Amino acid sequence: MRAVRPLVATPPEFLRLAGHPLRWQLLAALADGDQRVRELAARIGQPQNLVSYHLRLLRDAELVRATRSSFDGRDSYYHLDLDRCAEAHAHSGSALHPALRPTARPTAHRGIGGPESPRTPAGPVAVLFVCTGNSSRSPIAELLLRRRAAGTVTVASAGTRPKPSMHPHTVRVLHESFGIDAAGLRPRHVDTVVDRRFDHVITMCDRAREACPAFSDNPRRAHWSLPDPATAEGTGDATYPAFRRIAADVDTRVRNLLPVLTATHRQEDPP
């Protein structure tokens, strides 16, 4: 008798988790940016305790991460780990049939020094990154998006309370990890760009999210809840690993932002 492949008793974890209607709504909401529990509860119209329960299940599966708010320590921001979701989704297919196993195709590197993304926006999308000091997080995002987008995106960064100069570790990590020269970059106040047109405004720290002004063209807003590497414990070179971690996180987020810029720009293009 010919041997047959044993049936899988239950669906893979990703399908079981993401297939739940409420959890799918949470994943979809977090795809727009980092959010707090009460914001997610209001957006999907469910009680906060129920949302917290399902977020815990998503966190246990490492599809969602949580970080303590740097603006209000009583709050936490939830972040969708798109790389983990992509990996889990791909392996779910292979559980159904070997033909659906992930192939040996080029994939984006999770961290510092990853390859350039082949998917870039098709037109002049304008993006602004905002943090408090404009000396580490937002300039790193500005320069990484500018490189990955290869001239197809207009990108700037600013701060709600800009520092006098760029943090030296920002210049160092961009040079050592990405080969980008940031020595000539200077922090600037968000008020100096508030009259410019932006399609996307992305706040990168919790304080900046609360202080970021409104823009007349009503750009799409998103939030990335990232700690300030300059506040890491220690002094001098002891704080540099925090800048490497932030640069890796920002690089991943920027890479995942590119398809969003492409999709939203195409939707808004005139016929």
MARPA-620055 format. One line per 8 residues: number of its first residue (from 1); their letters; for each residue x, y, z of N, C-alpha, C. Coordinates in nm, 2 decimals, m for minus. Example, Ala and Ser with C-alpha at 12.3 -4.5 7.8 and 13.67 -1.06 7.14 Angstrom:
residues 2
1 = as = 1.32 m0.57 0.78 1.23 m0.45 0.78 1.32 m0.33 0.78  1.28 m0.22 0.71 1.37 m0.11 0.71 1.29 0.00 0.79 $
//
This chain:
residues 271
1 = mravrplv = 0.09 m0.12 0.00 0.00 0.00 0.00 0.09 0.12 0.00  0.05 0.22 m0.08 0.13 0.35 m0.09 0.11 0.43 0.04  0.23 0.47 0.09 0.22 0.56 0.21 0.17 0.69 0.17  0.09 0.75 0.26 0.03 0.88 0.24 0.08 0.97 0.35  0.09 1.10 0.31 0.13 1.20 0.41 0.03 1.22 0.52  0.08 1.21 0.64 m0.02 1.22 0.76 m0.08 1.36 0.76  m0.21 1.37 0.79 m0.28 1.50 0.79 m0.23 1.58 0.91  m0.22 1.71 0.89 m0.19 1.80 1.00 m0.32 1.82 1.09 $
9 = atppeflr = m0.31 1.79 1.21 m0.44 1.79 1.30 m0.50 1.93 1.31  m0.41 2.03 1.32 m0.46 2.17 1.34 m0.39 2.26 1.25  m0.45 2.38 1.22 m0.38 2.47 1.13 m0.26 2.53 1.20  m0.16 2.58 1.12 m0.05 2.65 1.19 m0.09 2.76 1.27  m0.01 2.79 1.37 m0.04 2.90 1.47 m0.08 3.03 1.41  0.00 3.07 1.30 m0.03 3.20 1.24 m0.17 3.21 1.19  m0.21 3.10 1.12 m0.35 3.10 1.06 m0.45 3.10 1.17  m0.43 3.02 1.28 m0.52 3.02 1.39 m0.54 3.16 1.46 $
17 = laghplrw = m0.42 3.22 1.47 m0.43 3.36 1.54 m0.48 3.46 1.44  m0.43 3.47 1.32 m0.47 3.58 1.23 m0.61 3.55 1.18  m0.66 3.43 1.18 m0.79 3.40 1.13 m0.90 3.44 1.21  m0.88 3.48 1.34 m0.98 3.53 1.43 m1.02 3.67 1.39  m1.14 3.70 1.36 m1.18 3.83 1.31 m1.13 3.95 1.39  m1.13 3.94 1.52 m1.09 4.05 1.61 m0.94 4.07 1.60  m0.87 3.95 1.60 m0.72 3.96 1.60 m0.68 4.01 1.46  m0.75 3.97 1.36 m0.71 4.02 1.22 m0.73 4.18 1.22 $
25 = qllaalad = m0.84 4.23 1.28 m0.86 4.37 1.28 m0.74 4.44 1.36  m0.70 4.38 1.46 m0.58 4.44 1.54 m0.46 4.44 1.45  m0.43 4.33 1.39 m0.31 4.33 1.30 m0.32 4.43 1.19  m0.44 4.45 1.13 m0.46 4.54 1.02 m0.45 4.69 1.08  m0.50 4.71 1.20 m0.49 4.84 1.25 m0.34 4.88 1.28  m0.27 4.78 1.34 m0.13 4.81 1.37 m0.04 4.82 1.25  m0.09 4.77 1.13 m0.01 4.79 1.01 0.00 4.93 0.97  m0.09 5.02 1.03 m0.09 5.16 1.00 0.01 5.24 1.09 $
33 = gdqrvrel = 0.06 5.17 1.19 0.16 5.24 1.28 0.13 5.19 1.43  0.22 5.23 1.52 0.22 5.19 1.66 0.10 5.26 1.72  0.03 5.19 1.81 m0.09 5.24 1.88 m0.10 5.19 2.02  m0.18 5.26 2.10 m0.20 5.22 2.24 m0.33 5.14 2.24  m0.35 5.07 2.35 m0.47 4.98 2.37 m0.60 5.06 2.35  m0.61 5.17 2.42 m0.73 5.24 2.41 m0.76 5.29 2.27  m0.66 5.32 2.19 m0.68 5.37 2.06 m0.72 5.25 1.97  m0.67 5.13 1.99 m0.71 5.01 1.92 m0.85 4.98 1.95 $
41 = aarigqpq = m0.89 4.98 2.08 m1.02 4.95 2.12 m1.12 5.05 2.06  m1.09 5.17 2.05 m1.18 5.27 1.99 m1.19 5.25 1.84  m1.08 5.21 1.78 m1.08 5.19 1.63 m1.17 5.07 1.59  m1.16 4.96 1.66 m1.23 4.84 1.62 m1.36 4.83 1.70  m1.39 4.92 1.79 m1.52 4.92 1.86 m1.54 4.80 1.95  m1.43 4.76 2.03 m1.44 4.65 2.12 m1.39 4.70 2.26  m1.44 4.63 2.37 m1.40 4.67 2.50 m1.24 4.66 2.52  m1.19 4.74 2.60 m1.04 4.75 2.61 m0.99 4.62 2.67 $
49 = nlvsyhlr = m1.06 4.56 2.77 m1.01 4.43 2.83 m1.00 4.32 2.73  m1.10 4.32 2.63 m1.10 4.21 2.53 m0.99 4.23 2.43  m0.96 4.36 2.40 m0.85 4.39 2.31 m0.72 4.35 2.37  m0.70 4.38 2.50 m0.58 4.35 2.57 m0.56 4.20 2.57  m0.66 4.12 2.59 m0.65 3.97 2.59 m0.60 3.92 2.45  m0.65 3.97 2.34 m0.61 3.93 2.21 m0.47 3.98 2.18  m0.44 4.10 2.22 m0.30 4.15 2.20 m0.20 4.06 2.27  m0.24 4.01 2.39 m0.14 3.92 2.46 m0.12 3.79 2.38 $
57 = llrdaelv = m0.22 3.74 2.32 m0.20 3.62 2.23 m0.11 3.65 2.12  m0.13 3.77 2.06 m0.04 3.81 1.94 0.10 3.83 1.99  0.12 3.89 2.11 0.25 3.91 2.16 0.32 3.78 2.19  0.25 3.68 2.25 0.30 3.55 2.28 0.36 3.48 2.16  0.29 3.51 2.04 0.34 3.45 1.92 0.44 3.54 1.85  0.48 3.65 1.91 0.58 3.74 1.86 0.54 3.81 1.73  0.41 3.81 1.70 0.37 3.89 1.59 0.35 4.04 1.62  0.34 4.07 1.75 0.32 4.20 1.80 0.42 4.23 1.91 $
65 = ratrssfd = 0.48 4.34 1.92 0.56 4.38 2.03 0.51 4.50 2.10  0.55 4.52 2.23 0.50 4.64 2.30 0.62 4.71 2.36  0.61 4.84 2.36 0.72 4.92 2.42 0.65 5.02 2.52  0.72 5.05 2.63 0.66 5.15 2.72 0.68 5.29 2.66  0.57 5.37 2.68 0.57 5.50 2.62 0.68 5.59 2.69  0.76 5.66 2.62 0.86 5.75 2.67 0.79 5.88 2.72  0.67 5.91 2.68 0.60 6.03 2.71 0.52 6.01 2.84  0.45 5.90 2.85 0.37 5.86 2.97 0.40 5.72 3.00 $
73 = grdsyyhl = 0.48 5.69 3.11 0.52 5.56 3.14 0.41 5.46 3.18  0.29 5.52 3.20 0.18 5.43 3.23 0.12 5.37 3.10  0.16 5.42 2.98 0.11 5.37 2.85 0.21 5.28 2.79  0.16 5.19 2.70 0.25 5.11 2.61 0.20 5.13 2.47  0.29 5.13 2.38 0.26 5.13 2.23 0.28 4.99 2.18  0.19 4.94 2.09 0.20 4.81 2.03 0.25 4.83 1.88  0.34 4.74 1.84 0.40 4.75 1.71 0.39 4.62 1.64  0.35 4.62 1.51 0.34 4.50 1.43 0.48 4.46 1.38 $
81 = dldrcaea = 0.52 4.34 1.41 0.65 4.29 1.35 0.62 4.23 1.22  0.63 4.31 1.11 0.60 4.26 0.98 0.69 4.15 0.93  0.82 4.15 0.96 0.91 4.05 0.92 0.86 3.91 0.98  0.83 3.91 1.11 0.78 3.79 1.18 0.65 3.74 1.11  0.56 3.84 1.08 0.44 3.80 1.02 0.46 3.73 0.88  0.55 3.79 0.81 0.58 3.74 0.67 0.64 3.60 0.68  0.73 3.58 0.78 0.79 3.45 0.80 0.69 3.34 0.84  0.60 3.38 0.94 0.50 3.29 0.98 0.40 3.26 0.88 $
89 = hahsgsal = 0.36 3.35 0.80 0.27 3.33 0.69 0.33 3.24 0.58  0.45 3.26 0.55 0.52 3.17 0.45 0.52 3.03 0.49  0.56 3.01 0.62 0.57 2.87 0.67 0.44 2.81 0.69  0.33 2.89 0.70 0.20 2.83 0.71 0.16 2.76 0.58  0.20 2.82 0.47 0.17 2.76 0.34 0.24 2.63 0.32  0.36 2.61 0.37 0.44 2.49 0.35 0.37 2.38 0.44  0.30 2.41 0.54 0.23 2.31 0.62 0.12 2.24 0.54  0.06 2.32 0.44 m0.04 2.26 0.36 0.01 2.18 0.24 $
97 = hpalrpta = 0.12 2.23 0.18 0.17 2.15 0.06 0.32 2.19 0.04  0.40 2.10 0.01 0.54 2.13 m0.01 0.57 2.24 m0.12  0.47 2.24 m0.22 0.49 2.34 m0.33 0.48 2.49 m0.28  0.42 2.50 m0.16 0.40 2.63 m0.10 0.51 2.67 m0.01  0.62 2.59 0.00 0.73 2.61 0.09 0.80 2.74 0.03  0.85 2.83 0.12 0.92 2.95 0.08 1.04 2.91 m0.01  1.05 2.97 m0.12 1.16 2.94 m0.21 1.29 3.02 m0.18  1.40 2.98 m0.23 1.52 3.05 m0.20 1.53 3.18 m0.28 $
105 = rptahrgi = 1.45 3.28 m0.25 1.45 3.40 m0.32 1.51 3.51 m0.23  1.56 3.62 m0.28 1.63 3.72 m0.20 1.53 3.78 m0.10  1.57 3.79 0.02 1.48 3.85 0.13 1.56 3.96 0.19  1.48 4.05 0.25 1.54 4.17 0.32 1.60 4.12 0.44  1.72 4.18 0.47 1.79 4.15 0.59 1.73 4.22 0.71  1.71 4.14 0.82 1.65 4.20 0.94 1.75 4.27 1.03  1.78 4.39 0.99 1.88 4.46 1.08 1.97 4.55 1.00  2.08 4.58 1.05 2.17 4.68 0.99 2.24 4.63 0.87 $
113 = ggpesprt = 2.25 4.71 0.76 2.32 4.68 0.64 2.24 4.59 0.55  2.11 4.58 0.55 2.03 4.50 0.46 2.04 4.55 0.32  2.00 4.47 0.22 2.00 4.51 0.08 1.90 4.61 0.05  1.92 4.68 m0.06 1.83 4.78 m0.10 1.70 4.72 m0.14  1.59 4.78 m0.12 1.46 4.72 m0.16 1.43 4.75 m0.30  1.39 4.64 m0.38 1.36 4.66 m0.52 1.23 4.73 m0.54  1.14 4.74 m0.43 1.01 4.80 m0.45 1.02 4.95 m0.40  1.01 5.04 m0.49 1.02 5.18 m0.45 0.90 5.26 m0.51 $
121 = pagpvavl = 0.86 5.36 m0.44 0.74 5.44 m0.49 0.76 5.48 m0.63  0.65 5.49 m0.70 0.65 5.53 m0.84 0.64 5.67 m0.87  0.64 5.76 m0.77 0.63 5.90 m0.80 0.68 5.98 m0.68  0.66 6.11 m0.69 0.72 6.20 m0.59 0.64 6.21 m0.46  0.65 6.11 m0.38 0.58 6.11 m0.25 0.66 6.19 m0.15  0.60 6.27 m0.07 0.67 6.36 0.03 0.65 6.30 0.17  0.76 6.27 0.24 0.75 6.21 0.37 0.83 6.30 0.47  0.77 6.32 0.59 0.84 6.39 0.70 0.85 6.30 0.82 $
129 = fvctgnss = 0.97 6.29 0.88 0.99 6.22 1.00 1.01 6.32 1.11  0.94 6.30 1.23 0.95 6.39 1.34 0.98 6.32 1.47  1.09 6.36 1.54 1.11 6.32 1.67 1.13 6.44 1.76  1.18 6.43 1.88 1.19 6.55 1.97 1.31 6.63 1.93  1.43 6.57 1.94 1.55 6.64 1.92 1.60 6.65 1.78  1.55 6.57 1.68 1.60 6.56 1.55 1.75 6.55 1.54  1.80 6.46 1.63 1.94 6.44 1.63 1.98 6.29 1.62  1.88 6.20 1.62 1.91 6.06 1.61 1.80 5.99 1.53 $
137 = rspiaell = 1.69 5.97 1.59 1.59 5.88 1.52 1.54 5.93 1.39  1.49 6.06 1.39 1.43 6.11 1.26 1.53 6.13 1.15  1.66 6.18 1.18 1.75 6.19 1.07 1.80 6.05 1.02  1.81 5.95 1.11 1.84 5.82 1.06 1.73 5.77 0.96  1.61 5.79 1.00 1.50 5.75 0.91 1.50 5.83 0.78  1.53 5.96 0.79 1.54 6.04 0.67 1.64 5.99 0.57  1.76 5.97 0.62 1.87 5.93 0.53 1.85 5.79 0.48  1.80 5.70 0.56 1.78 5.56 0.51 1.67 5.55 0.41 $
145 = lrrraagt = 1.56 5.63 0.43 1.45 5.63 0.32 1.50 5.69 0.20  1.58 5.80 0.21 1.63 5.86 0.09 1.72 5.77 0.01  1.80 5.69 0.08 1.88 5.59 0.01 1.80 5.48 m0.06  1.71 5.42 0.02 1.63 5.31 m0.03 1.53 5.35 m0.14  1.48 5.47 m0.14 1.39 5.52 m0.24 1.46 5.56 m0.37  1.59 5.58 m0.36 1.66 5.61 m0.48 1.61 5.73 m0.56  1.58 5.84 m0.49 1.54 5.96 m0.56 1.39 5.97 m0.59  1.31 5.87 m0.56 1.17 5.88 m0.59 1.08 5.93 m0.48 $
153 = vtvasagt = 1.14 5.97 m0.37 1.07 6.02 m0.26 1.13 6.15 m0.21  1.05 6.25 m0.18 1.10 6.37 m0.11 1.09 6.35 0.04  1.20 6.35 0.11 1.20 6.32 0.25 1.27 6.42 0.33  1.22 6.45 0.45 1.28 6.55 0.54 1.26 6.50 0.68  1.33 6.56 0.78 1.31 6.53 0.92 1.31 6.66 1.00  1.25 6.66 1.11 1.25 6.78 1.20 1.22 6.73 1.34  1.24 6.83 1.44 1.22 6.80 1.58 1.12 6.90 1.64  1.05 6.86 1.74 0.97 6.95 1.82 1.05 7.04 1.91 $
161 = rpkpsmhp = 1.16 6.98 1.96 1.26 7.06 2.04 1.40 7.02 1.99  1.44 7.07 1.88 1.56 7.02 1.82 1.69 7.05 1.90  1.78 6.96 1.90 1.91 6.98 1.96 2.00 7.07 1.89  2.10 7.13 1.95 2.19 7.22 1.88 2.26 7.15 1.76  2.29 7.02 1.77 2.37 6.95 1.67 2.33 6.80 1.66  2.37 6.74 1.56 2.35 6.59 1.54 2.43 6.52 1.65  2.37 6.41 1.71 2.44 6.33 1.80 2.56 6.26 1.73  2.68 6.26 1.79 2.79 6.20 1.72 2.77 6.05 1.69 $
169 = htvrvlhe = 2.70 5.98 1.77 2.67 5.84 1.75 2.58 5.82 1.63  2.49 5.92 1.60 2.41 5.91 1.48 2.49 5.92 1.36  2.59 6.01 1.35 2.68 6.02 1.24 2.76 5.89 1.23  2.81 5.84 1.34 2.89 5.72 1.34 2.82 5.60 1.29  2.69 5.57 1.34 2.62 5.45 1.30 2.58 5.46 1.15  2.55 5.57 1.10 2.51 5.58 0.96 2.63 5.56 0.87  2.75 5.60 0.92 2.87 5.58 0.84 2.91 5.44 0.85  2.92 5.38 0.97 2.98 5.25 0.99 2.88 5.14 0.93 $
177 = sfgidaag = 2.75 5.16 0.95 2.66 5.05 0.92 2.60 5.06 0.78  2.60 5.18 0.73 2.53 5.20 0.60 2.62 5.28 0.50  2.73 5.33 0.54 2.81 5.40 0.44 2.76 5.54 0.41  2.67 5.60 0.50 2.61 5.73 0.47 2.68 5.84 0.55  2.71 5.94 0.48 2.78 6.06 0.54 2.67 6.15 0.59  2.66 6.17 0.72 2.56 6.26 0.78 2.62 6.38 0.85  2.75 6.40 0.82 2.83 6.50 0.90 2.77 6.64 0.87  2.71 6.66 0.75 2.66 6.80 0.72 2.52 6.82 0.77 $
185 = lrprhvdt = 2.45 6.72 0.82 2.31 6.74 0.86 2.30 6.82 0.99  2.20 6.90 1.00 2.18 6.99 1.12 2.03 6.97 1.16  2.01 6.96 1.29 1.87 6.96 1.34 1.79 7.08 1.31  1.66 7.07 1.29 1.58 7.19 1.26 1.44 7.17 1.33  1.37 7.28 1.35 1.25 7.28 1.42 1.14 7.24 1.32  1.04 7.17 1.37 0.93 7.13 1.28 0.85 7.25 1.23  0.85 7.36 1.30 0.78 7.48 1.26 0.84 7.54 1.13  0.97 7.50 1.10 1.03 7.55 0.97 0.98 7.47 0.85 $
193 = vvdrrfdh = 0.91 7.36 0.87 0.86 7.28 0.75 0.71 7.27 0.76  0.64 7.33 0.85 0.50 7.31 0.87 0.42 7.36 0.75  0.47 7.45 0.68 0.40 7.50 0.56 0.43 7.42 0.43  0.52 7.33 0.44 0.55 7.24 0.32 0.44 7.13 0.31  0.42 7.09 0.18 0.33 6.98 0.16 0.40 6.84 0.18  0.33 6.76 0.27 0.38 6.62 0.29 0.26 6.53 0.27  0.29 6.41 0.21 0.19 6.31 0.20 0.18 6.22 0.32  0.29 6.21 0.39 0.30 6.12 0.51 0.38 6.20 0.61 $
201 = vitmcdra = 0.33 6.20 0.74 0.41 6.25 0.85 0.41 6.14 0.95  0.54 6.10 0.99 0.56 5.99 1.08 0.63 6.04 1.20  0.56 6.03 1.32 0.63 6.07 1.44 0.70 5.95 1.50  0.82 5.97 1.56 0.91 5.86 1.59 0.94 5.85 1.74  0.88 5.94 1.82 0.88 5.93 1.96 0.75 5.98 2.02  0.72 5.93 2.14 0.59 5.95 2.20 0.57 6.10 2.24  0.67 6.17 2.28 0.66 6.31 2.31 0.63 6.39 2.18  0.70 6.36 2.07 0.68 6.43 1.95 0.54 6.40 1.89 $
209 = reacpafs = 0.49 6.29 1.92 0.35 6.26 1.87 0.25 6.36 1.93  0.27 6.39 2.06 0.18 6.48 2.13 0.20 6.62 2.09  0.32 6.66 2.05 0.36 6.80 2.02 0.36 6.83 1.88  0.35 6.73 1.79 0.36 6.76 1.64 0.24 6.85 1.60  0.27 6.95 1.53 0.16 7.04 1.48 0.08 6.98 1.37  m0.04 7.04 1.34 m0.12 7.00 1.23 m0.06 7.06 1.10  m0.09 6.99 0.99 m0.04 7.03 0.86 m0.16 7.06 0.77  m0.15 7.17 0.69 m0.27 7.22 0.62 m0.32 7.12 0.51 $
217 = dnprrahw = m0.23 7.04 0.46 m0.27 6.94 0.35 m0.32 6.81 0.40  m0.34 6.80 0.54 m0.39 6.68 0.60 m0.32 6.55 0.55  m0.19 6.54 0.58 m0.12 6.42 0.53 m0.16 6.30 0.61  m0.13 6.18 0.56 m0.15 6.06 0.64 m0.05 6.06 0.76  m0.10 6.03 0.88 m0.02 6.03 1.00 0.00 5.89 1.04  0.12 5.86 1.09 0.16 5.73 1.15 0.25 5.76 1.26  0.26 5.66 1.35 0.35 5.68 1.47 0.44 5.55 1.49  0.57 5.58 1.51 0.66 5.47 1.54 0.72 5.50 1.68 $
225 = slpdpata = 0.68 5.42 1.78 0.72 5.44 1.91 0.86 5.39 1.94  0.96 5.47 1.93 1.10 5.43 1.95 1.17 5.51 2.06  1.24 5.44 2.15 1.31 5.51 2.25 1.43 5.59 2.20  1.46 5.70 2.28 1.57 5.78 2.24 1.70 5.71 2.28  1.79 5.68 2.18 1.91 5.61 2.21 2.00 5.69 2.30  1.99 5.82 2.29 2.08 5.91 2.37 2.05 5.90 2.52  1.94 5.84 2.56 1.90 5.83 2.70 1.94 5.69 2.75  2.01 5.61 2.67 2.05 5.48 2.71 2.15 5.49 2.83 $
233 = egtgdaty = 2.15 5.39 2.91 2.23 5.39 3.03 2.38 5.39 2.99  2.46 5.47 3.06 2.60 5.48 3.03 2.64 5.61 2.97  2.77 5.62 2.94 2.82 5.74 2.88 2.92 5.70 2.77  2.94 5.80 2.68 3.04 5.77 2.57 3.00 5.65 2.49  3.10 5.57 2.46 3.09 5.45 2.37 2.99 5.35 2.43  2.96 5.36 2.56 2.87 5.26 2.62 2.73 5.27 2.57  2.69 5.39 2.51 2.56 5.41 2.46 2.55 5.38 2.31  2.66 5.35 2.25 2.66 5.33 2.10 2.58 5.21 2.06 $
241 = pafrriaa = 2.58 5.09 2.13 2.49 4.98 2.10 2.34 5.02 2.09  2.30 5.12 2.17 2.16 5.16 2.16 2.13 5.23 2.02  2.23 5.30 1.97 2.21 5.36 1.84 2.21 5.25 1.73  2.29 5.15 1.75 2.29 5.04 1.65 2.15 4.97 1.65  2.10 4.95 1.77 1.97 4.88 1.77 1.86 4.97 1.71  1.86 5.10 1.74 1.76 5.19 1.68 1.78 5.20 1.53  1.90 5.20 1.48 1.93 5.21 1.34 1.87 5.08 1.27  1.89 4.97 1.33 1.84 4.84 1.28 1.69 4.84 1.27 $
249 = dvdtrvrn = 1.63 4.89 1.38 1.48 4.89 1.39 1.43 4.99 1.28  1.49 5.11 1.27 1.44 5.21 1.17 1.46 5.15 1.03  1.57 5.09 1.01 1.60 5.03 0.87 1.49 4.93 0.83  1.45 4.85 0.93 1.34 4.75 0.90 1.21 4.82 0.87  1.18 4.92 0.95 1.05 5.00 0.94 1.05 5.07 0.81  1.16 5.13 0.77 1.17 5.21 0.64 1.15 5.11 0.53  1.21 5.00 0.53 1.20 4.90 0.42 1.05 4.86 0.41  0.98 4.84 0.52 0.84 4.80 0.52 0.75 4.92 0.48 $
257 = llpvltat = 0.80 5.04 0.49 0.72 5.16 0.46 0.72 5.17 0.31  0.82 5.13 0.23 0.82 5.15 0.09 0.70 5.10 0.01  0.66 4.98 0.04 0.54 4.93 m0.03 0.41 5.01 0.00  0.41 5.06 0.13 0.29 5.15 0.17 0.29 5.28 0.09  0.41 5.34 0.07 0.42 5.46 m0.01 0.38 5.43 m0.15  0.42 5.32 m0.21 0.38 5.28 m0.34 0.23 5.27 m0.36  0.17 5.19 m0.26 0.03 5.16 m0.27 m0.05 5.29 m0.26  m0.02 5.37 m0.16 m0.11 5.49 m0.13 m0.09 5.59 m0.24 $
265 = hrqedpp = 0.03 5.60 m0.30 0.05 5.70 m0.41 m0.03 5.65 m0.53  m0.03 5.53 m0.56 m0.10 5.48 m0.68 m0.25 5.50 m0.66  m0.30 5.48 m0.54 m0.44 5.50 m0.52 m0.49 5.64 m0.54  m0.39 5.73 m0.51 m0.43 5.87 m0.52 m0.39 5.93 m0.65  m0.33 5.86 m0.74 m0.30 5.91 m0.88 m0.42 5.93 m0.95  m0.43 6.04 m1.03 m0.55 6.06 m1.11 m0.56 5.96 m1.22  m0.68 5.92 m1.27 m0.69 5.82 m1.38 m0.64 5.88 m1.51 $
//
